[in-house]
Amino acid sequence: MDMIFKPETVTMFKMLSLHQGVERSYYDSDFAMWDNLPPLPEDFSGLSVVSCTPVLEEGQVLERLTMEQMSRRIAIVDGVQRLMMRKIQKDGNWVYLVGLAAGAVEVWPKADLLLPTLRRELVLFVPEGSLELPFEDEYYGIPFRSVPYNPRDEKRPLNNIVSEKRSALELSALNQAVTELGGQGILLRDGPLKFGDPLTRANGPVGLVKTLEPRSNVDIFTSFVKKLAFGQVSSLLEMEDKKDQEETGKRRYFAYLRIMDVGDPTSLEGVVRLDLVGPEGSGEELARVVLLAAETVLSLSRVGPYARSPYNLMTVEWLEKHLRALLPDPSVLSIEVAREVTKLGR
Amino acid sequence: MADNIVGIVSGIEKNTPTEFYVNLFSEDGQSIRVRIGDVVRVSVFYDDQEVIYYGTVYDIISRWDNDVDSGFKEKAVFEQLVPGTRFYLAAVAVTRAFYKGREVFDEPLSVPAPGTPAFLVTEREEVERALRFDELKRRNSHLPVGVMINGQPAYIDLAFVLGENGAHINISGQSGVAAKTSYATFLMAAMLQRGQGDDRYATALREGRYIVFNMKGESLFFLDCESEDWQKAEEGDRQMWSSMYEAMGLNPKWKFPLERILYCGVPKGVGLKMIDEPDIKSRSDAGDNLRVYGWDFIDVIRYHLLELALDQEEMSMSQNMQLLLFSVQEKMEELLERLLSDVDAAVTVFLRKGHVGNSGGKSDIFLRALQNIRCDIPENSYERLRLVLYACNEGPEQILGSYGIPQTVDELTNYLRGAVLGNKAEASEGQEDALKEWSKAIAENEVGTATVFAFIRRLKLAKKEGLSKLWRPFPYTLQGEVTEAPKFNYSVGRAWDRSGGITVIDLSKLHSSMQAFVVGAVLRQVLEAKMANPKATEQPVFIFLDELNKYAPRVEGGAMVKLFRDVAERGRSFGVILVGAEQTASQVDFRVVTQSSTTVVGHQKAAELSHDEYKHLLPRQREMASSVGPGVVFVDQPFLRVPIMVKFPMTIWSTKETTVDTGGRRLGHILG
């Protein structure tokens, strides 16, 4: 049988003894290391409100619509990561093989993955001292490379590095999705939009932040967000980042929407944030996009309590499941790694 | 033993000492090297000792391994976006276990460990060893029954056919898919050809008597002719079938030789001439090998055939009718006994004195007859009676009338009617004594007039349904001396008892009640003959009968079912072997069907296969039986733990009506 990997890749596996007793894991949520990530703080530090544009009229609320009623092309971009395997090294450090995938799913009119937006990557994270032979390889058409990491760098722990890698993939998928949609409908991204992300236009993209936890500037946050009724959208806040010097002329815009009635109007549970990026002073223009996005998010959100996140959109769940399925099975991969190493040894 | 590894014993499913699973290897993920019916070998270790297990593959499944768990991922694997692992699992039923080259026990007692390599067995010798055929061959008790998937012949144990360990063969299958009739004739051909050897099993098969009942048209009247289907088939197919025959050690050109066959047909009618002409339209060319069959009064009385001619269901419902039937049979037997003893006495006198006296009694007629006889007088008193009656030079009516013995069903109804009506009946001359006898019989048993008339109506119905053709008048054509023993060619009893002879008896022209009569009558005669014969098992009688469910039904079978149970349960001891076939085994009497040591199942409906009668097949075989094509059957015999799926070739002899090719001969005749 032909070798699956390049010789240098297999040599690397062998050096790291990856063929011996590989421990496996399935999804990111299965392992403590990835599971106990704190929710992204609703951190306004460094941000200040520049302007405030009402999205809905006083007392007006949105209602859930059916797909047909909305009648617009909708796509959502998301990314997943999958911890494939690890091996404890002599010095107590770990090697991780992580699978990353990002892509967009079209929710309506078709319910399918937009294949051109699919981005995948397999990364072998190796402690810096152990990485003698970096490699770039391919496995079933998925780029596969080694990346060194410093296990003792507390400022930049491994999960941040992984998260950055994943964000990069998602960003690439998002850009592709913008092209795919060609200015039609609405494009959501599961997660915040930042300055580096594409500008929000008539069709998005709009970031969707599902878990809010205020850390700073709580007053501002509270005065704008709290007391939202079910289906109500807050004003669109134009935010200026004092720290950001490079991206002049770009502003982040936030709007909040309650998609679940938890019986307590002051509770943040059931509130999501819609995240936009645009030129300064474009509040008026973006308010129309926010309205469309809010209507879409409310309509796609599921009724009732859900274990992981009550605000999850079913389509996001669908997308995540499918993206994970497009990453190779850890057990299969680890068996193939072991086989290749054995073949090399002979 | 070639090491042809095809997989490893799987631990994913539960292995047992009698059944284990093999995870099949596949180089490219798509191709495996094992099929259902293949033989595999694994090593089992007990107390550090290696025991070799053989088994046959009876089921194979394929699926994704756990890495593909959704339809979406499956599609992604197809598009080669992600890898997917294919998984093939073969279920193997253990057939035999060996320790250091010797068989351990009949039953395997340990279990192979998961991960043990499994080898495909293809060498003929080892396959035979795995399936116990080597043992059959060593004992010379092998009979080829078809070709297995690997092209090698499959055998059954003749010890389980000929009554040594078991007997009888049951074939079930839907009609029209070459399962029952074709396979039954194939088995018969295999037996006859196997009979060419010197061993004792071969001798028994050579000496065997083969009785075949023809149920449909005149299809089995062409066993000596070449099949049109064979002729019309493509050369490639014919070659394939020929090689199958050769693999089984059979001659592909072999047909049933006409000189060994007697084709027996029902008489065309009851008239003088018609009664001796068989109602077989298509085989006028068969000459002396074609004849009529029937029973005269001696057979009818001797073998109690009357009860078989009456509706079994109806008779079992009325006790009075049964009583009358028994008393009529008893009376006829009593009268026949009287006649027999008078004839015996006359013979004794004749042999002592050698001349005719003139006592003025009945014996004078017999003595006169004996003087006409120039051939040997048989020992058997029934045959002696036949010869004497034949030599009387006058119709037997008078003699029989004077005893009150009915010669035909009409005479019996007349006697019964006369007996009931008494003086009101118009008795013909010389019948007064007979009527007296019959009145006595009716009075003794206190049977009511209404019952007798009801009985007469049943007899008339039976006559209408054809009994008068089968219960034939005693033949009388002779004037003068008897120089050679008359043949009484109609007698089935004389027809079937030929060494290696095949007797085809036509039932197709008969009403179903008369079909039962014929089958019952033949079986009774055969059983009686075999019970009296000390060489019974060395000259077995094979009875090939289709539609067994009709003759030995599970419910309401009466005298017929009793007869079949007798054949099934005791026949083995006398060398009477039933090769029964039916569409639905579930409708055949349970005791009859379960007595069969060899069971053959061809294409069958799924609903029928769900019955207990098919539980001997493995679950997958039951499913397969509902879809297998023509010529494929599952054969099950006690010597092997697992039923074997075999294919048998098309028969070169015809099992359906075909045009006998006489054209060539005629042309030759014209051209000289």
Interface residues (C-beta under 8 A of the other chain):
Chain A: M1 Y140 G141 K321 H322 A325 L326 L327 P328 D329 S331 V332 L333 E336
Chain B: E27 D65 N66 D67 V68 S70 F72 K73 A76 Q80 L81 V82 P83 T85
